[in-house]
Amino acid sequence: MLRIFRLLFFSMMLFFMAYGFIWLASIPGEISIIWHNHLYQIRPVIITSIFIATLLILGIIFSSVKFFLYSPFLITRFFRKHKNTKGYQALYTGLIALEAENKILACKMAYKASQLLNAEKEPMVYFLESQADIIQQKYTEAHKKFELMLKIPMMKELALRKLYVESCRINNKTSAILYAKEAADSCPSLPWSMEAILQDYCDKKQWSHVIDLLEKQKTAQAIDAREANSRKAVALTAKAMERLAVNDTLSSYNHAMEALRLDKGSIMASLVAAQAMILREKNSKAEDILEKIWAINPHPEVASLYISIHTGKDPDIRLSKAKKLENIHKGHVESLITTARAALEAGQFETAVIKATAAMKTSSRKSIYLLLASIEKARSGHLDQIHHWTQKALDGIPDPIWIAEDGSLSKEWLPLSPVTGKLCIFQWKMPVEDSQELLQLRNIVTEKTKIFSENLPFIPKYGFTPGEYNRKVDHSLPNFSSYQPDDPGVDSHEAIKQAGNVIEDNVKRFTRFL
């Protein structure tokens, strides 16, 4: 569009100039000039032509003089521009080579760029040189380049980042945190500096500082608000547990409730808040907290704590409280398991079997099969049934476990990942099918199951037919083949009792493994 306007403007100028000459040529008469008593008569068009020609000649003369006067400068500028072009080409090539991990080319281009460009005017040369020094393991030289970059405002954040990385490389945590804090002061929205400071606070278990820093990140919009709230809830829960450990129940309760305000489904925050209320002898309030979390996210520890409030060791009262939990979250597998365990404790075996069977239909978990084995032992003592449920447990799916964001597993809730040590959100859940977590858990369970299976006793066929189990002979049991025909040997009921005791010991051992 701009070119069209320029073309139109140039055409109009030519048109007006041509029109002007035609107009001057058409004017009658002449212009008289008296010069040294001589009269000169000239037509207007000729005078105009002479004037324009004079201007053109003067312009050419002026341009020629200017060219000769400025030619050294122009020549110098030409060669400087050519040198800068080659320098920038080397700089860009070196930076691209760094990203492509072409170390040889990056070092070559760093040297070439430093020869062609002035690093004070183009600070990226310092950066390329420093990376080349690191590649060649010249860490002292690289550190000097980073220090030079610190003096350049536009390169300060990058220099601090690289100095932080180098401090981490040599495991100098003190200087690393100092660089991170300096970067955070100059730019609060830098994610890496905030994460470094946050990790330092987490390592030192300074949960109050962790909470404040997460709030700053949220205000600066450095992280998503939902993520900030979730991580803050974890830190608040850890702080609440810390205060509860020193019997500061009020502070513990306040921190736990603040965590619940941010994350209503936090199991550990609910447990800590309830424990704080129990210690303050406010059992009704503790029950309300546990009932709310049970409705959202049932957990065995919630049930255990809830049932123990007010009940002491009375199994009937414990069973009634278990049924209350079941009514709060009907049909959930944890509700059914809780009621089944309480019914077993109270000696109501039929109720225990009904609830445990319903739980088994909902989820074929190992703990449910072991629970059915325990119920069968308490109810009838039939070894074939006990053995049946124990065998089913070997093939059952693993129970829920605490799983972190990074995939690490834990038997108990933790604020930090046991693998990375970072602030992490643990969730109580079943491992996803074919996930790395499930494979890891299955490997553990398979190893323990193998140990358990190898220790199952051989049960002799006396008085009942349990079936062939192809198990290793347990030498703690009597060797029936060593008796003579007229020797009555060991009473069959006594042998069954001994076998049952061995199975029970193995079931308990297997349960501890899981």
C-alpha positions in Angstrom: 0.0 0.0 0.0 2.8 2.4 0.9 4.5 1.7 -2.5 1.3 2.6 -4.3 1.1 5.9 -2.5 4.7 6.7 -3.4 4.1 5.8 -7.0 1.1 8.0 -7.1 3.0 10.9 -5.5 5.9 10.6 -7.9 3.5 10.5 -10.9 1.7 13.6 -9.7 5.0 15.5 -9.2 6.1 14.6 -12.8 2.7 15.7 -14.0 2.9 19.1 -12.3 6.5 19.7 -13.5 5.5 18.9 -17.1 2.5 21.1 -16.8 4.6 23.9 -15.4 7.0 23.8 -18.3 4.2 23.8 -20.8 2.6 26.7 -19.0 5.8 28.7 -19.0 6.4 27.9 -22.7 2.9 29.2 -23.6 3.3 32.6 -21.8 4.0 35.3 -24.5 6.7 37.9 -24.1 10.2 37.9 -22.8 12.0 38.8 -19.6 14.4 41.7 -20.0 17.6 41.9 -18.0 20.0 44.9 -18.1 23.5 43.8 -17.3 26.5 46.3 -17.7 24.4 48.5 -20.0 23.4 45.6 -22.1 19.8 44.5 -22.5 19.2 40.8 -22.5 15.8 39.4 -23.4 15.2 35.8 -22.4 12.0 33.7 -22.4 10.7 32.6 -19.0 11.0 28.9 -19.8 14.7 29.2 -20.6 15.4 31.0 -17.3 13.6 28.3 -15.4 15.5 25.6 -17.2 18.8 27.3 -16.4 17.8 27.6 -12.7 16.9 24.0 -12.4 20.1 22.9 -14.2 22.2 25.0 -11.8 20.6 23.4 -8.8 21.3 19.9 -10.2 24.9 20.8 -10.9 25.4 22.2 -7.4 23.8 19.1 -5.9 26.2 16.8 -7.8 29.2 18.9 -6.7 28.0 18.9 -3.0 27.5 15.1 -3.1 30.9 14.5 -4.6 32.6 16.6 -2.0 30.7 14.9 0.8 31.6 11.4 -0.6 35.3 12.2 -0.7 35.3 13.8 2.8 33.3 10.9 4.4 34.8 8.0 2.4 37.2 6.8 5.2 34.3 6.7 7.6 32.1 4.9 5.1 34.7 2.4 4.4 35.3 1.8 8.1 31.6 1.4 8.7 31.3 -1.1 5.9 34.0 -3.3 7.3 32.7 -3.0 10.8 29.2 -3.9 9.7 30.6 -6.9 7.8 32.6 -7.9 11.0 29.5 -7.6 13.2 27.4 -9.6 10.7 29.9 -12.4 10.9 30.1 -12.1 14.7 26.3 -12.3 15.1 26.2 -15.2 12.7 28.8 -17.0 14.9 26.9 -16.0 18.1 23.5 -17.4 16.8 25.2 -20.5 15.5 26.8 -21.1 18.8 23.6 -20.6 20.8 21.8 -23.0 18.5 24.7 -25.5 18.8 24.3 -25.3 22.6 20.6 -26.2 22.4 21.5 -29.0 20.0 24.2 -30.2 22.4 26.8 -29.9 19.6 29.6 -29.1 22.1 32.5 -28.9 19.6 30.7 -26.4 17.3 29.5 -24.4 20.3 33.0 -23.9 21.6 34.3 -23.0 18.2 31.6 -20.4 17.7 32.1 -19.0 21.2 35.7 -18.2 20.4 34.8 -16.8 17.0 32.1 -14.6 18.4 34.4 -13.3 21.1 36.9 -12.2 18.5 34.4 -10.4 16.3 32.0 -8.9 18.8 32.4 -6.6 21.8 31.0 -8.5 24.8 30.3 -5.2 26.7 28.0 -4.1 23.8 26.6 -7.7 23.2 26.5 -9.5 26.6 25.2 -12.7 25.0 28.8 -13.3 24.1 29.6 -13.7 27.8 26.8 -16.3 28.1 28.1 -18.3 25.1 31.7 -18.1 26.4 30.6 -19.2 29.9 28.7 -22.2 28.4 31.7 -23.1 26.3 33.9 -22.9 29.5 31.5 -25.3 31.3 31.7 -27.7 28.4 35.5 -27.7 28.7 35.2 -27.9 32.5 36.7 -24.5 33.0 34.3 -23.7 35.9 36.4 -20.9 37.3 36.4 -19.0 34.0 32.7 -19.6 33.6 32.0 -18.2 37.1 33.9 -15.1 36.2 31.8 -14.6 33.1 28.6 -15.0 35.2 29.9 -12.3 37.6 30.4 -10.0 34.6 26.9 -10.7 33.5 25.6 -9.7 36.9 26.7 -6.1 36.3 24.5 -5.9 33.2 20.9 -5.3 34.2 19.4 -7.2 31.3 21.5 -10.2 32.0 21.2 -10.3 35.8 18.4 -12.8 36.0 20.1 -15.2 33.7 23.4 -14.8 35.5 21.8 -15.5 38.9 20.2 -18.6 37.4 23.5 -20.0 36.1 25.3 -19.1 39.3 22.6 -21.0 41.2 23.0 -24.1 39.0 26.7 -24.0 39.4 26.4 -23.8 43.2 24.1 -26.8 43.2 26.6 -28.6 41.0 29.3 -28.3 43.7 26.7 -28.9 46.4 27.1 -25.5 47.9 23.6 -25.0 49.2 24.3 -21.8 51.1 25.4 -19.9 48.1 22.7 -21.5 45.9 20.0 -20.2 48.2 21.6 -16.7 48.4 21.5 -16.5 44.6 17.9 -17.7 44.5 16.9 -15.2 47.1 18.6 -12.4 45.2 16.8 -13.4 42.0 13.5 -13.6 43.9 14.0 -10.1 45.3 14.7 -8.7 41.8 11.8 -10.6 40.2 9.3 -12.3 42.5 7.6 -14.2 39.6 10.7 -16.3 38.8 9.6 -19.9 39.2 13.0 -21.5 39.7 14.1 -19.1 42.5 10.8 -19.5 44.3 11.0 -23.3 44.0 14.6 -23.3 45.3 13.7 -21.2 48.4 10.6 -23.3 48.9 12.7 -26.5 48.8 15.2 -25.0 51.3 12.3 -24.3 53.7 10.9 -27.8 53.2 14.3 -29.4 53.9 14.5 -27.4 57.1 10.8 -28.2 58.0 10.1 -24.5 58.3 6.5 -24.9 57.5 5.5 -21.3 58.4 7.9 -19.9 55.8 6.7 -22.5 53.3 3.1 -21.2 53.8 4.1 -17.6 53.5 6.1 -18.2 50.3 3.3 -20.1 48.7 0.9 -17.2 49.4 3.4 -14.8 47.8 3.6 -17.0 44.7 -0.1 -17.1 44.5 -0.4 -13.3 44.8 2.3 -12.8 42.2 0.5 -15.4 40.0 3.7 -17.4 39.7 1.7 -20.6 40.1 -1.9 -21.6 39.5 -4.2 -20.7 42.4 -5.5 -24.2 42.7 -2.0 -25.7 42.8 -1.0 -23.1 45.4 -4.0 -23.9 47.6 -3.3 -27.7 47.4 0.4 -27.3 48.3 -0.5 -24.8 51.0 -2.9 -27.3 52.5 -0.1 -29.9 52.6 2.2 -27.4 54.4 -0.6 -26.5 56.9 -1.2 -30.1 57.6 2.5 -30.8 58.3 2.5 -27.7 60.5 -0.5 -29.0 62.4 1.1 -32.4 62.9 4.2 -30.7 64.2 2.2 -28.6 66.7 0.2 -31.7 67.8 3.4 -33.6 68.5 4.3 -30.9 71.2 0.7 -30.9 72.6 -0.1 -27.5 71.2 -3.6 -28.6 70.4 -5.2 -25.2 69.7 -2.5 -24.2 67.1 -2.7 -27.7 65.6 -6.4 -27.5 65.3 -6.3 -24.1 63.7 -3.7 -25.1 61.1 -5.6 -28.3 60.3 -8.9 -26.5 59.8 -7.2 -23.9 57.6 -5.9 -26.8 55.5 -9.4 -28.3 55.3 -10.7 -24.9 54.2 -8.3 -25.1 51.2 -8.7 -28.8 50.6 -12.0 -30.3 52.0 -10.9 -33.8 51.1 -7.7 -33.8 53.1 -7.7 -37.0 55.2 -4.7 -36.2 57.3 -5.9 -32.6 58.1 -9.2 -34.1 59.3 -7.4 -36.7 61.4 -5.1 -34.1 63.0 -8.0 -31.7 63.7 -10.0 -34.6 65.3 -7.0 -35.7 67.4 -6.5 -32.2 68.6 -10.2 -32.0 69.7 -10.0 -35.3 71.4 -7.0 -34.1 73.5 -9.0 -31.0 74.4 -11.9 -33.4 75.4 -14.2 -32.1 72.7 -15.2 -35.4 71.4 -18.4 -34.3 69.7 -16.5 -31.8 67.6 -14.0 -34.5 66.7 -16.8 -36.8 65.6 -18.3 -34.1 63.4 -14.9 -33.6 61.6 -14.5 -37.3 61.0 -18.0 -37.8 59.8 -17.5 -35.0 57.2 -14.3 -36.4 55.8 -15.8 -39.9 55.8 -18.6 -38.7 53.6 -16.0 -37.3 51.2 -13.0 -39.6 51.4 -13.3 -42.7 53.6 -10.1 -44.0 55.1 -9.3 -46.8 57.5 -7.6 -44.5 60.0 -10.6 -42.2 60.0 -12.8 -45.2 60.9 -10.4 -46.4 63.6 -10.3 -43.1 65.3 -14.0 -42.5 65.0 -14.9 -45.9 66.5 -12.5 -45.4 69.4 -14.1 -42.1 70.6 -16.3 -42.7 73.7 -16.4 -46.4 73.2 -13.4 -47.7 75.1 -13.2 -51.5 74.5 -17.0 -52.2 74.3 -17.4 -54.1 71.0 -21.1 -53.5 70.7 -20.8 -49.7 70.9 -17.9 -49.9 68.4 -20.1 -51.9 66.1 -22.9 -49.3 66.4 -20.5 -46.5 65.5 -19.2 -48.5 62.5 -22.8 -48.9 61.3 -23.2 -45.1 61.6 -20.2 -44.6 59.4 -21.7 -47.1 56.9 -24.9 -45.1 56.8 -23.0 -41.9 56.1 -21.3 -43.5 53.0 -23.5 -46.4 52.0 -22.1 -49.1 49.7 -18.5 -47.9 49.9 -16.0 -50.7 50.3 -14.3 -49.0 53.3 -17.7 -48.7 55.1 -18.4 -52.4 54.5 -14.9 -53.4 55.7 -15.2 -51.2 58.9 -18.6 -52.8 59.8 -17.3 -56.3 59.1 -14.3 -55.8 61.4 -16.4 -54.3 64.1 -18.9 -57.1 63.8 -16.1 -59.7 64.0 -14.8 -58.0 67.1 -18.3 -58.1 68.6 -18.7 -61.8 67.8 -21.6 -61.2 65.3 -20.1 -63.5 62.6 -23.1 -63.5 60.3 -23.1 -59.7 60.0 -19.3 -59.8 59.5 -19.6 -62.4 56.7 -22.4 -60.4 55.0 -20.5 -57.1 55.1 -17.2 -58.7 54.1 -18.8 -60.6 51.2 -20.4 -57.4 50.0 -17.0 -55.7 50.2 -15.4 -58.5 48.2 -18.0 -58.1 45.5 -17.2 -54.4 45.3 -13.4 -54.9 45.3 -11.3 -58.1 45.2 -8.6 -56.7 47.5 -6.2 -58.8 49.5 -7.2 -57.3 52.9 -10.8 -58.3 52.3 -9.9 -62.0 51.6 -7.7 -62.0 54.7 -10.6 -60.5 56.7 -12.8 -63.4 55.5 -10.1 -65.8 56.6 -10.1 -64.3 60.0 -13.9 -64.4 60.2 -13.9 -68.0 59.2 -11.3 -68.9 61.8 -13.2 -67.2 64.6 -16.6 -68.6 63.5 -15.9 -72.2 62.6 -12.1 -72.8 62.6 -12.5 -74.8 59.3 -9.0 -75.0 57.9 -10.1 -75.7 54.4 -12.1 -72.4 54.3 -9.3 -70.5 56.0 -6.9 -71.9 53.4 -9.3 -71.0 50.6 -9.6 -67.4 51.5 -5.8 -67.1 52.2 -5.2 -68.6 48.7 -7.6 -66.0 47.2 -5.6 -63.3 49.0 -2.5 -64.3 47.1 -4.2 -63.4 43.8 -6.1 -60.4 45.1 -5.4 -56.8 44.0 -3.3 -54.6 46.3 -5.0 -52.4 48.8 -5.1 -48.6 48.5 -1.9 -46.8 49.4 -0.5 -43.3 49.6 0.7 -42.3 46.2 2.5 -39.1 45.5 2.4 -36.9 42.4 5.8 -38.2 41.3 4.6 -41.8 41.6 6.4 -42.7 44.9 4.5 -44.9 47.3 4.3 -44.7 51.1 2.4 -46.6 53.8 1.8 -43.3 55.7 1.0 -39.8 54.6 4.0 -37.6 54.1 4.3 -33.9 53.2 7.5 -34.5 51.2 8.2 -37.0 48.5 10.5 -39.8 49.8 12.1 -39.9 46.3 12.7 -36.2 45.4 12.2 -34.6 48.8 9.9 -32.0 47.3 6.6 -30.7 48.7 4.2 -33.3 47.3 0.5 -34.0 47.4 -0.1 -37.6 48.5 -3.5 -39.3 47.7 -5.0 -42.4 49.2 -6.0 -44.4 46.2 -5.7 -47.6 44.3 -2.8 -47.7 41.8 -4.0 -47.4 38.2 -4.0 -50.6 36.2 -0.7 -51.1 34.3 0.7 -48.0 35.9 4.3 -47.8 37.2 2.9 -47.5 40.8 0.9 -50.7 40.5 3.8 -52.6 39.0 6.1 -51.4 41.8 3.5 -52.4 44.4 2.8 -55.8 42.8 6.6 -56.5 42.7 6.7 -55.9 46.5 3.6 -58.0 47.2 4.7 -60.8 44.9 8.0 -61.1 46.7 6.3 -61.2 50.1 3.7 -63.6 48.7 6.4 -66.0 47.6 7.9 -66.1 51.1 4.4 -66.6 52.5 3.5 -69.4 50.1 6.8 -71.3 50.8 5.9 -71.4 54.5 2.4 -72.8 54.1 2.2 -76.2 55.9 1.3 -79.5 54.3 -2.1 -80.5 55.9 -2.6 -84.2 56.3 -6.0 -85.6 55.2 -7.3 -86.6 58.6 -11.0 -86.0 59.2 -11.5 -83.7 56.2 -10.4 -83.2 52.6 -8.8 -79.8 52.1 -7.3 -80.8 48.7 -3.8 -81.0 47.4 -1.8 -77.7 47.9 1.6 -78.9 46.7 3.2 -77.0 49.5 6.6 -77.6 51.2 6.3 -79.9 54.2 6.4 -78.1 57.4 8.8 -80.1 59.7 7.3 -78.6 62.8 4.3 -80.9 62.2 4.3 -84.6 63.0 5.8 -87.0 60.4 2.9 -89.5 60.1 4.8 -91.8 57.7 7.3 -92.6 60.5 4.7 -94.4 62.7 4.3 -98.1 62.8 0.9 -99.7 61.8 0.2 -100.6 65.4 1.2 -97.1 66.7 -1.8 -94.9 67.1 0.5 -91.8 66.5 -0.8 -88.3 67.0 -4.5 -87.7 67.4 -5.9 -86.3 64.1 -7.6 -83.4 65.9 -4.3 -82.5 67.5 -2.6 -82.5 64.1 -5.3 -80.3 62.6 -5.0 -77.9 65.5 -1.2 -77.7 65.0 -1.7 -77.1 61.3 -4.2 -74.4 62.0 -1.8 -72.6 64.3 0.9 -72.6 61.6 -1.6 -71.2 59.0 -2.7 -68.5 61.5 0.9 -67.5 62.1 1.5 -67.3 58.3 -1.7 -65.3 57.8 -0.5 -62.8 60.4 3.0 -62.7 58.9 1.5 -62.1 55.4 -0.7 -59.4 56.7 2.3 -57.6 58.2 4.1 -57.9 54.9 1.2 -56.2 53.1 
